[in-house]
Amino acid sequence: MRPSTRHLVCLAVLSIAVPAALSVSGAAAVSETSPATDAKHAPSLRVATYNLSLNRNRPGQLEADLSTGTNAQARAVAEVIQRSDPDIVLLNEFDYVPDYRAVDLFRDNYLEVGQHGADPIEFRYAYVAPSNTGVPSGHDLNNNGSVGGPDDAFGFGFYPGQYGMAVLSKYPIRTDQVRTFRLFRWKDMPGALLPDDPATPAPADWYSAQELEVFRLSSKSHWDVPVQVGRKTVHVLASHPTPPVFDGPEDRNGRRNHDEIRFWADYVRPGRHSSYIYDDEGRYGGLRPGSPFVVLGDQNSDPFDGDSVPGAIQQLTEHPRIVDPMPDSAGAVEAARLQGGANTTHRSDPRYDTADFNDVPAPGNLRADYVLPSKQLRPLDAGVFWPVRADPLARLTGEYPFPTSDHRLVWVDVRVPALTR
């Protein structure tokens, strides 16, 4: 284990004006070691996203699973990360646990221990913060006549922090400049696609006025995590929008997914496009013009297939400030061919799939996970960790029940001007 002096912890209480009975506050913590020590300079930076499904059914279970170093799933997802060797990685569906207890256990007992012959990997810096998942709203958000349970939380979850996120980095995280948007209200987005109750003549009325006063856009959170890479600050824009399913004709999850994706599309555009955005400390505005960034995470939206609102992910992939490197894999092509079912009717090229979902009856395999750099960060290479069956590493992906996750790690190598010699 690392010594107790390992952490430089910064706690910030996040709050927003909501009725007293519903007010929610959380603490965002940042962990660093050796702030003056940087990763070695290199001409490229590998950025990855991985929905590794390290979520658990009850509070404390993830800590218990990570405390021994013998959990089979944790060992397998750690090996995927080790063999991909990213410099920065966003972990989706990593339960939020305060004080870095879970993320430290994952680093100490799994990532920094060679798994099945893979080299250990060390991420000196990390960022975790509270998630909207499992936080009670006090309202009947699914309109089923009762209040309570995971579907009435601000983000679907059985307990606060389930399905959370974590950012790991070999480069220093600029903790004093992190911005979080967990409390941003959906109604405050101009032109928001608020869901409509089809049983009434009024528009956009699925949520009551009282519910909209507190309803948050982010199903987990949106984070702007600045990482110091040489002389440049690269903004890691991390999120995990809700799946556009598990709802009804009102399409409340599909519409929320669309606008969670739109949030970043607006945030990286200067002026009126982002002026409405406020962070959890009350500061308004988007990303500073000219700042290099990478949007990454499980966006739960395929360009053409699945249930997302048409054009949802194109808000990012076709954005004038963003490059889509189109990571692919041979394993995804093979899986779509062998699994058949819904995959046979898909419009998207299966080589770009990143998630192995149910094929009968739907939705089939989809492109759900993205690493999308800004145009200042020229892509050099990209890929999806999805080996073909004949590859020995296919044991790390497999088929249901998966040894790791139904999602695949996606990585992109980019050239950062400050790193070029």
Order of alpha helices (4+ residues) and beta strands (2+ residues): beta-beta-beta-alpha-alpha-beta-alpha-beta-beta-beta-alpha-beta-beta-alpha-beta-alpha-alpha-beta-beta-beta
